[in-house]
Amino acid sequence: MTNQNSTGSNSMAVPEAKAAMNRFKEEVASELGVPLKDGYNGDLTSRQAGSIGGEMVKKMIMKQEQQMSSGQ
């Protein structure tokens, strides 16, 4: 399978969103008590890293559902 996107699969459609997503990730990690630091976080367990991503997705889905139900 080839990647059609020359910038890589980890790039964002809106480059300005990267900083906001990083702040969101740090906020979620703090809420979960996961010791996230700037830069490389290879010392996190799979469970810790997965809990951050999973909680981020959960919060984004909840936000979208709220927006849809309020007609925004």
Helices and strands as residue ranges (DSSP letters): H 17-32, H 46-69
